[in-house]
Amino acid sequence: MDDSEAAAWAALSARRDGAGAALPAHPLTSLFARLFEPPTAPDGCIVIGRLAQTLDGRIAARNGQSQWIGGPGDMLHTHRLRALCHAVVVGAGTVKHDDPQLTTRLVEGPSPLRVVIDTERRLGTEYRVFAPGGPPTLLACAEDRPGGPTHGVAEVLSLPRCEMAGLRLPALLAALAARGITRIFVEGGGITVSRFLAQGLLDRLHLTVAPIILGSGKPAFALPEAQCIDDGIRAGWEVHRVGDDLLCDLALNRARPRICDGDAP
Ligand SMILES: NC(=O)c1ccc[n+]([C@@H]2O[C@H](COP(=O)([O-])OP(=O)(O)OC[C@H]3O[C@@H](n4cnc5c(N)ncnc54)[C@H](OP(=O)(O)O)[C@@H]3O)[C@@H](O)[C@H]2O)c1
């Protein structure tokens, strides 16, 4: 990290801690300063999604192996997002395949609250996010799933189901906001990011595109079938070079794919 990058990161970290000092002009500032703007959505949250995909839109091989699609710069970027946000959200598929810790290890800064979305409460308690010694974890599952109020060391949050699939994610954001947790980082996988997108809940999406062609594997996005190009979302973006990868910062501004409009969020 050169001096200007270190200065930009120090200023961003101070902003996370509540200091309002000016942020220096730097690509890091362009990438992260929006996290600190006042939320525009009525839920009071800023929600940022992130995925690393191949050129052909895959986030993992079919067997679930995804390490590593992005280069070291993408990993650093991911840890920076963890450090700047109050909560990091992942889906059950990611916990099952990667057994991640979801802590901030590559940068200085606090680890966020860990939120695992496991609608059917199928994950066992053997994963690291449910073990003692780490930051707190919330396990979000459907309110009709049986089980006690804890899962390993995680607190269980019971939420209504969404008509489309998974949980009603506005209810998750409301529960987090009630705890003062309003800067939310949705780290993956593709199904989880897609469900936030389908329910119109992403303010921004950081999509790292690596120069890899896989030709098969798990897709980055899974949405109802589009009938025409206008059914998709066309968003403004800024593109940053991160090592060999391209980091696309998309301004989704809570847009919903038109194809999802008919479904209740
Ligand atoms: N490249 C990247 O940026 C990146 C980031 C994160 C993860 N990944 C990779 O992406 C894959 C995971 O992503 P994803 O889109 O498949 O899922 P995900 O978004 O992580 O998790 C959501 C899905 O997990 C399902 N699921 C699958 N197996 C499960 C199990 N045994 N127990 C409970 N739930 C299970 C859930 O089903 P229900 O909701 O129906 O219960 C839900 O559909 C992994 O291979 C991971 O390595 C890549």
The ligand as an SDF file (V2000), in Angstrom:
LIG
                    3D

 48 52  0  0  0  0  0  0  0  0999 V2000
  -17.0560  -15.9170   -6.2110 N   0  0  0  0  0  0  0  0  0  0  0  0
  -17.6370  -15.3510   -5.1720 C   0  0  0  0  0  0  0  0  0  0  0  0
  -17.6620  -14.1410   -5.0280 O   0  0  0  0  0  0  0  0  0  0  0  0
  -18.3020  -16.2150   -4.1400 C   0  0  0  0  0  0  0  0  0  0  0  0
  -18.7810  -15.6340   -2.9640 C   0  0  0  0  0  0  0  0  0  0  0  0
  -19.4130  -16.4500   -2.0320 C   0  0  0  0  0  0  0  0  0  0  0  0
  -19.5630  -17.7960   -2.3090 C   0  0  0  0  0  0  0  0  0  0  0  0
  -19.0700  -18.3080   -3.4440 N   0  0  0  0  0  0  0  0  0  0  0  0
  -19.2920  -19.7140   -3.7920 C   0  0  0  0  0  0  0  0  0  0  0  0
  -20.6420  -19.7940   -4.2120 O   0  0  0  0  0  0  0  0  0  0  0  0
  -21.2300  -20.9910   -3.7620 C   0  0  0  0  0  0  0  0  0  0  0  0
  -22.3830  -20.6730   -2.8440 C   0  0  0  0  0  0  0  0  0  0  0  0
  -23.2450  -19.7820   -3.4780 O   0  0  0  0  0  0  0  0  0  0  0  0
  -24.7390  -20.1540   -3.8330 P   0  0  0  0  0  0  0  0  0  0  0  0
  -25.2260  -19.0920   -4.7530 O   0  0  0  0  0  0  0  0  0  0  0  0
  -24.8110  -21.5670   -4.2740 O   0  0  0  0  0  0  0  0  0  0  0  0
  -25.4790  -20.1140   -2.4060 O   0  0  0  0  0  0  0  0  0  0  0  0
  -25.5390  -19.0110   -1.2570 P   0  0  0  0  0  0  0  0  0  0  0  0
  -26.0660  -17.7570   -1.8120 O   0  0  0  0  0  0  0  0  0  0  0  0
  -24.2770  -18.9750   -0.5230 O   0  0  0  0  0  0  0  0  0  0  0  0
  -26.5820  -19.6780   -0.2490 O   0  0  0  0  0  0  0  0  0  0  0  0
  -27.9680  -19.7400   -0.5280 C   0  0  0  0  0  0  0  0  0  0  0  0
  -28.3580  -21.1070   -0.9250 C   0  0  0  0  0  0  0  0  0  0  0  0
  -27.7520  -22.1440   -0.2100 O   0  0  0  0  0  0  0  0  0  0  0  0
  -28.6310  -23.2380   -0.3850 C   0  0  0  0  0  0  0  0  0  0  0  0
  -28.0040  -24.4090    0.1100 N   0  0  0  0  0  0  0  0  0  0  0  0
  -27.2150  -25.1770   -0.6490 C   0  0  0  0  0  0  0  0  0  0  0  0
  -26.7600  -26.1850    0.0330 N   0  0  0  0  0  0  0  0  0  0  0  0
  -27.2110  -26.0920    1.2870 C   0  0  0  0  0  0  0  0  0  0  0  0
  -27.0910  -26.8730    2.4730 C   0  0  0  0  0  0  0  0  0  0  0  0
  -26.4310  -28.0200    2.5160 N   0  0  0  0  0  0  0  0  0  0  0  0
  -27.6850  -26.4650    3.5870 N   0  0  0  0  0  0  0  0  0  0  0  0
  -28.3950  -25.3440    3.5710 C   0  0  0  0  0  0  0  0  0  0  0  0
  -28.5830  -24.5910    2.4710 N   0  0  0  0  0  0  0  0  0  0  0  0
  -27.9910  -24.9610    1.3380 C   0  0  0  0  0  0  0  0  0  0  0  0
  -29.8790  -22.5670    0.1260 C   0  0  0  0  0  0  0  0  0  0  0  0
  -31.0550  -23.2030   -0.0330 O   0  0  0  0  0  0  0  0  0  0  0  0
  -32.4620  -22.6380    0.6040 P   0  0  0  0  0  0  0  0  0  0  0  0
  -32.4690  -21.1640    0.7120 O   0  0  0  0  0  0  0  0  0  0  0  0
  -33.4280  -23.1050   -0.3790 O   0  0  0  0  0  0  0  0  0  0  0  0
  -32.5340  -23.3100    1.9350 O   0  0  0  0  0  0  0  0  0  0  0  0
  -29.8330  -21.3250   -0.7490 C   0  0  0  0  0  0  0  0  0  0  0  0
  -30.4180  -21.5910   -1.9930 O   0  0  0  0  0  0  0  0  0  0  0  0
  -20.1270  -21.7510   -3.0640 C   0  0  0  0  0  0  0  0  0  0  0  0
  -19.5710  -22.6360   -4.0030 O   0  0  0  0  0  0  0  0  0  0  0  0
  -19.1200  -20.6940   -2.6780 C   0  0  0  0  0  0  0  0  0  0  0  0
  -17.8130  -21.1960   -2.6560 O   0  0  0  0  0  0  0  0  0  0  0  0
  -18.4550  -17.5650   -4.3860 C   0  0  0  0  0  0  0  0  0  0  0  0
  1  2  1  0
  2  3  2  0
  2  4  1  0
  4  5  1  0
  4 48  2  0
  5  6  2  0
  6  7  1  0
  7  8  2  0
  8  9  1  0
  8 48  1  0
  9 10  1  0
  9 46  1  0
 10 11  1  0
 11 12  1  0
 11 44  1  0
 12 13  1  0
 13 14  1  0
 14 15  2  0
 14 16  1  0
 14 17  1  0
 17 18  1  0
 18 19  2  0
 18 20  1  0
 18 21  1  0
 21 22  1  0
 22 23  1  0
 23 24  1  0
 23 42  1  0
 24 25  1  0
 25 26  1  0
 25 36  1  0
 26 27  1  0
 26 35  1  0
 27 28  2  0
 28 29  1  0
 29 30  1  0
 29 35  2  0
 30 31  1  0
 30 32  2  0
 32 33  1  0
 33 34  2  0
 34 35  1  0
 36 37  1  0
 36 42  1  0
 37 38  1  0
 38 39  2  0
 38 40  1  0
 38 41  1  0
 42 43  1  0
 44 45  1  0
 44 46  1  0
 46 47  1  0
M  CHG  2   8   1  16  -1
M  END
$$$$
